[in-house]
Amino acid sequence: MDLHSAVSPVISSVNPNTPAQLFKSTGSATGTNGKQAPAYAPVANGDVQVQALSGRQLQHINNLGINGVLRKIYLHGDWQSTVRSALTGGDKFVFTSAGVTNGTWLVVQVLETWPDWCCVAVQLQVIP
């Protein structure tokens, strides 16, 4: 049963969905200078539900040593943080609309995962 699709219209009437560009981690690529950099494949553009983390979730993430600007996102699909066995470094989202801090957000923790949807914690990335 896809509960995300059932409740999404009700939740988005209070907290509108945010358009985002979605990117899956493909591991890393070696540049011409010999340094490795994260590599991503664009998946699609889609709407995601962005919310604040609860106090308990913030405490859990803080205990993992993750800090910065954090949010949680509900969306369709299976999105991941770092998966060492797959040699991937975390999926990312790019927001360009009002209401959410624009920029690149990296998945740092999977909070919930279901067959059709998931909830992930994301961190705003500071890119020089």
C-alpha positions as MATLAB code, in Angstrom:
seq = 'MDLHSAVSPVISSVNPNTPAQLFKSTGSATGTNGKQAPAYAPVANGDVQVQALSGRQLQHINNLGINGVLRKIYLHGDWQSTVRSALTGGDKFVFTSAGVTNGTWLVVQVLETWPDWCCVAVQLQVIP';
ca = [
       0.000    0.000    0.000;
       1.467    3.341   -1.073;
       0.639    5.559    1.922;
       2.812    8.382    0.584;
       0.515    8.877   -2.426;
      -2.557    8.727   -0.180;
      -1.453   11.415    2.285;
       0.656   13.619   -0.001;
      -2.262   15.747   -1.331;
      -3.460   16.489    2.210;
      -0.002   17.348    3.540;
       0.869   19.484    0.509;
      -2.257   21.580    1.070;
      -0.622   22.745    4.326;
       3.055   22.519    3.314;
       3.390   22.727   -0.506;
       5.742   20.327   -2.259;
       9.057   21.704   -3.493;
      10.325   21.113   -7.029;
      13.790   19.568   -7.105;
      16.326   18.102   -9.471;
      17.143   14.554   -8.333;
      20.591   12.968   -8.716;
      21.705    9.397   -7.884;
      25.261    8.794   -6.751;
      27.262    6.651   -9.173;
      30.383    6.526   -7.024;
      33.375    8.618   -7.951;
      35.289    9.634  -11.033;
      38.979   10.381  -11.327;
      39.751   13.764  -12.844;
      42.651   14.631  -15.112;
      44.579   15.807  -12.040;
      44.271   12.336  -10.478;
      41.862   13.411   -7.738;
      38.615   11.589   -7.135;
      35.367   13.526   -7.104;
      31.796   12.366   -6.493;
      29.896   11.393   -9.640;
      26.135   11.685  -10.110;
      23.596   10.705  -12.724;
      20.593   13.005  -13.136;
      17.427   10.995  -12.551;
      14.576   13.423  -13.004;
      12.898   16.541  -11.801;
      10.238   15.929   -9.200;
       8.305   17.294   -6.281;
       9.466   16.478   -2.761;
       7.989   17.213    0.657;
      10.525   19.186    2.718;
      10.027   19.383    6.479;
      12.000   20.202    9.603;
      13.617   17.371   11.523;
      12.093   16.509   14.888;
      14.105   17.098   18.070;
      14.730   13.376   18.409;
      15.955   13.129   14.802;
      18.218   16.160   15.304;
      19.688   14.575   18.426;
      20.325   11.295   16.561;
      22.056   13.087   13.665;
      24.055   15.248   16.077;
      25.250   12.067   17.820;
      26.523   10.884   14.418;
      28.632   14.039   14.174;
      26.566   15.552   11.355;
      25.855   19.262   11.644;
      24.944   22.216    9.475;
      21.633   23.144    7.853;
      19.468   20.010    7.917;
      15.997   19.088    6.653;
      14.039   15.898    6.059;
      12.519   15.021    2.714;
       9.714   12.601    1.868;
       9.682   11.389   -1.732;
       8.966    8.468   -4.022;
      11.713    5.947   -4.716;
      14.706    4.549   -2.887;
      17.248    7.267   -2.052;
      20.421    6.549   -0.125;
      23.184    8.130    1.903;
      26.711    6.689    1.702;
      26.701    2.967    0.875;
      30.264    1.767    1.265;
      29.659   -1.691   -0.223;
      28.256   -0.079   -3.398;
      31.007    2.579   -3.414;
      28.428    5.365   -3.628;
      28.591    8.603   -1.720;
      25.030    9.723   -1.150;
      22.325   10.971   -3.466;
      21.646   14.682   -3.833;
      18.872   17.147   -4.591;
      19.019   20.659   -6.000;
      16.308   23.162   -5.015;
      15.756   26.340   -6.976;
      12.380   27.556   -5.682;
      11.275   29.959   -2.975;
      10.497   28.601    0.465;
      13.513   26.306    0.774;
      17.148   27.359    0.875;
      18.348   27.087   -2.715;
      21.366   24.947   -3.370;
      22.586   21.389   -3.279;
      21.389   19.098   -0.491;
      23.160   15.779    0.197;
      21.439   12.745    1.727;
      23.240   12.117    5.033;
      20.865    9.651    6.700;
      17.986    7.430    5.623;
      15.223    7.886    8.198;
      12.536    5.618    6.700;
      12.424    3.313    3.712;
       9.384    1.603    2.221;
       8.744   -0.190   -1.094;
       7.435    2.940   -2.855;
       8.816    5.896   -0.887;
      11.362    6.988    1.666;
      12.236    9.742    4.115;
      15.809   11.025    4.200;
      17.752   13.640    6.148;
      19.607   16.065    3.905;
      22.366   18.597    4.608;
      22.932   21.850    2.711;
      26.276   21.643    0.925;
      28.662   24.576    0.812;
      30.348   24.402   -2.551;
      33.298   26.764   -3.077;
];
